């Protein structure tokens, strides 16, 4: 048996193509081979930016003797969790049920009919810290498969039922209420860290969806403080822009250094909304830093965006980002002492003898600040860069499109709008099969794998945002077509809501729902938000009905566990209202002045349509005309409109409570 990963497009799978392990990609061929050999599958799941995935590969998967043990007893399958979130979600839930914890690398032993029976995360090559060695685990599982098959099969049947539980959720008839939103805010206050910002302790993750929900509810104490704490801490790359995946401590000081496209897209929007609410210039600068980093370092040929930067360079986590005091002095000359005080850098350092830079000391004057950061970026560019995951994922690109489009419109950055357009065009051109079906991933313009609910839902949301930012009807048209395909392929006609995989997807051990908004919004929550906004723009009742069917499944759970349902809570808030539909028609200059009234303030329960004149392609614009040649704004609630206004002051008055 030979390693079969050489023809894959996933950078993570390609990293393992030279292992002596006879890896196969997930698929029917691997399942058939397991059935023919009557052995379990060893399903090893990770992603290219995963530090401990690299460690386990070096320690075990590159070892000839360990590989021989794996090949003898198992059909070995490598899975990129980002390409196959369906497989990852199933087996992560199984391992968490069996062990009480999860993470990556995720190593799961699975029967030939896909039922998991044992699993864990990282295992060392020799026993240590109360952990068995990986060879010991392999031998124990092989012995159990030989000697205890009936027990394994009985436990597997029970676990199969548990994995299918999310699909059996039933809708609630209880109405949505503002009291539920207030309950969610109160619950977040209970777990809030008032000293350092954020929720919970170490490790501490950015909670962009939760922050957006709080800002929409008018809560600024927790949300703005958390945004400021993250922006001034080490998780934010002060030199190059962008955010690491999470903080290893409670103070946002030392990050886990990998940078993910999805985190940065979500955080850019949260910082934009925070700036709209507070006017805090630190938050505005952070939006620019994050999106400028995305355009500079993550943009692929063709205009879409790569997935991630590794935590490691030269085999060492964080080496690319950390600085000693001597390195800072050598790089900065006369600016060094002011910069060292600003960064709080010391000879002892805060990370393995070096410093992860923070911005919690006295900030230098603007010209010094800019010069320091530019010089450090120039010097850092000479270092060995972290590895790049250069696959393009539909869902993560959709998050980037939404961030660029909204920021472009609010901050008047045409380059952001152009980047959003180009990325959307790429997805709609390359990430479709010949029949027009959406695909999940591509590398070097080779797209493959059927898209999931999150791909459809995130892209629907992004196209709606792009339409609202540009008033180009083509994006609304594409959003509607994609929403219709999403309903046709993913809707649960029995209980409401959506499944995470399409009706004709490869059959897995269970068909699941994607519900929790961690670390990114769930496909279900995103579908609800996108469909509600589409309904407000088009008046098509089915969109609202489908969105409400998502909320009926989880709206009683979400307020009790708000940290896990930030995006779903935003959908609830939109559904509860009051919402406004704003249609602006007329000459561009005057129309833009009216649009600024809508855009300058964070208004998550407002949708915006516009153009030079009435437009049948955009239902909200049907029959809307300028007033005496002047641009006019029509403010509507559930399509009942007030008289048009032509001045920004009048429009602001009509939107005072929106």
Buried (B, 14 or more C-beta within 10 A) or exposed (E): EEBBBEEBBBBBBBBBBEBBBBBBBBEEEBBEBBBEEEBBBBBBBBBBBBBBBBBBBEBBBBBEEBBEBBBEBBBBBBBBBBBBBBBBBBBBBBBBBBEEEBBBBBBBBBBBEBBBBBBBBBBBBEEEEEBBBBBBBBBEBBEBBEEEEEEBEEBBEEBBEEBBEBBEBEBBEEEBEEEBBEBBBEBBBEEBBEEBBBBEEEBBBBBBBBBBBBBBBEBBEBBBBBBBBBBBBBBBBBBBBBBBBBBBBBBBBBBBBBBBBBBBBBBBBBBBBBBBBBEBEBBBBBBBBBBBBBBEBBBBEBBBBBBBBBBBBEEEBBBBBBBBBEBBBEBBEEBBEBBBEBBBBEEEBBBEEBBBBBBBBEBBEEEBBEBBBEBBBEBBEEEEBBBBBBBBBBBBBBBBBBBBBBBBBBBEBEEBBBBBBBBBBBBBEBBBEEEEBBBBBBBEBEBBBBBBBBBBBBBBBBBBBBBBBBBEBBBBBBBBBBBBBBBEBBBBEEBBBBBBBBEEBBEBBBBBBBBBBBBBBBBBBBBBBBBBBBBBBBBBEEBBEBBBBBBBBBBEBBBEEBBBBBBBBBBBBBBBEEBBBBBBBBEEEBBBBBBBBBBEBBBBBBBBBBBBEBBEEBBBBEEBEBBEEBBBBBBBBBEEBEEBBBBBEBBBEBBEEB
